[in-house]
Amino acid sequence: MCWNRSAPLLRSEPVVTDISSRLSLQPVMAGDFEDMLALRIDAMRPSLERVGRFDLARSRERLSAGFVPPYMQHILLDGGRVGFFTLKPEGEAALRLDHLYLRSSASGQGIGSWVLRQVLAQARERGLAVRLTALKESDANRFYLRHGFVLQGEEGVDLHYEWPAVERVA
């Protein structure tokens, strides 16, 4: 066997850092609507265009209908806003996860998984299920299935999911 003495003995691997130390949440204020609308459009436009449903007026209307700041949080990466979500009660036995949106430039970094860990920990602690709706042609469907959500049904271009309630942590 011949050794190449100029080649390094150990290969350099990319350094993987835990992004969670760089993430935080911030309450939403009433004056944040326009910035959040722009973020929602950035996040949703490709999926909505795939199903022929992108419409600026409808985007504004949908966010406005669910704009309830006490249940909303900005997602910050290194102090900058990269997304937001809404988590509100749905009856006595569940939480509804609405509007989990990330800027397209922030997708694929583990930020959505970090948010879901926060949401599911809260649900687990309270013994509640988590429900959400995703667009049929959205990449989010694989994401939610990977995180334990179960498809409950479909309606038009929407898919309905639930993460089942678990025993309340004592």
Order of alpha helices (4+ residues) and beta strands (2+ residues): beta-alpha-alpha-beta-beta-beta-alpha-beta-alpha-beta-beta
